[in-house]
Amino acid sequence: MSRILFPVLLALTACAMPMQRDDDDVGAARSSRSTSNKRNVGRVFVGGTTERGGGGFTLGGQYEYKINKQWGAGAVLDFTFGSDFATVIGAAGYWHPWKTLNVMAAPAVDLNSDDFFVRLGASYDFPIKQYDISLAPALYVDVGAKSTPVMIGILISKDF
């Protein structure tokens, strides 16, 4: 456990470092994606994980704080229920290069196996203005993990 503590603390510290933000950029980014100018985004992931030798149902959550028009920082937490139970936690960086496309990179750790890796993924939000939420197909890959799991599912997002 101690061999993963330093990289996790380093990643969390890097995401928590103050960055310059431009309030006009955030307002422009939010207005192009939705009617909300809120800086916080909560997401619930529902999907499946497939890997060598197994896989299972995955349920998770993500939090993002919008730093400016293109960048955000936050955290991920996932639970995979299957042949091998997994609990993944990580510090996430978000990039929004085009419209509602979200690209995520997160140094993460599986708390059950002490496996340290980087989760890379992407999603594309489809706003549902009637309910003030977004639905997004999502794909994530854990690069550097022992079995390189792939997660496919749906993100349900809400700005607050």
N, C-alpha and C positions, 0 to 999 in steps of 0.2 A: 504494500500500500504506500509506503514512504517513497518508492521510486516514481510514483505517478503524482505525488502531492506537489512537487516543485513545478512540473510543466502545467498542471491545472492552475496553480496560483499565479504563475507567470501569464497564462492566457487570460485569466480573469482580471489581472492588473492591467494588461494591455487594453482590454475592452473598456475598463473604467477610467482610463486616462482622459483628461479633458481635451476636447477638440474644439476648434473654432466652428461656430455655426452661424448661418446666415438665415434670419427669420424670413426674409423674402423668398429665399430658395425653398424653404419648407412649405410655405403657403402655395407657391407655384406648383410644387410637386404634388401636394395633396389635391389641389383643385383639378389637376390634369387626370388624377386617378379616381377621385371620388369627390363628394361634396363636403367632406370633413377636412378641417385644418388641424386635427388632433395629432399629437406627436407619438402617442403610444399605440402599439398594435399587439393584440393578443391573438394567438392562433392555436387551434386544436387540430392535431394530425390523427387521422383514422386511416389505416391501411394495413399492408402486409409487408413482411420482411422475408426475403429469400436468401439463402446462403448454402454453401456446401454442407450437406448432411442435415438439412432441416430448414427451419423458418417458422413463421407463426404470425399471429395477429399483433399489430403494433398500435399502441395508443400513446399519444404524446402531446406536449404543449410547447409553444414558443412564445417568447416575448421580444418585442423590438422597440427600441427608442429611436425615433427619427432624428438624426443629427442635422441633416440638411436634405437638399433635393435628392441626392443620389445615395447617401450613406446612412446606415443605421447600425446599432449595436444592441446585443441582448443575450438571451440564454435559450438553451434547448433542454428538454427533459423528455425521455422516451422510455416506455416499458414495452418489451416484446414478450408475448406469452406464446410459448411453443415448447419444442423439445428442450431448449436451453433458455431459461428465463434470463432476460437482460435488462439492466437499468442503466441508461446512458444519460450523462449530464455533460453540458459543455457551454462555453462562452462563444457566442455567435457574432459574426460580422455580416452585414447585409449590404448588397449593392443593387441598385435599381437602375439599370442601364437604359431601359426603353419601356415606355408606357407602364404596364402593370407587371412586367417581368421582374421577379425577385431571384437573386443569386445569393446563396448562403455558403459561408465557410466557417466551420466551428471546430477548434481543437476540443476533443471530447474524450471521455473515459467511460468504460463499462465498469460500473462499481462491483459487479459480481465476479468479473474475471481479471480486474486490474489491467485490462487491455487499453492502451492509449492509441488514438488515431485521429484523423481529421475527417470530419463529415463535410462532404461537398454536395450541393444540390441546387435545384431550381424549381420554381413554381410560377404560374401565370394566373393572376387574380381576375375573376369575372365578377364584377360588382353586382349585387342584388339590392338595388336602392330601396325597394319596398320594405326590406327588413334591415337595412343599414349594415349588411354583412357582405363578405366576398367568399366565393368558392374558388378553389384553385387545385388543378391537378398538380401533384408534386412528385419529384423523383430525387432520392438521396443515395449516396454511395459512401461507405465508410472506408476511406483509403488508409492503408496501413494497419487495418485490423487483421486479426489472424485468419479470418475466413472471408473477408471483403463482402459484408452483407449489402444488399440493395433493398431500399424501401420504396414502395410505390403506394400512393394513396391520395387522399383528398385533404386539403387544408380548409378549415372554416375560420375566417378572419373577422375581427371586429376592432375598429378604431375606438380609442377612448382617451 
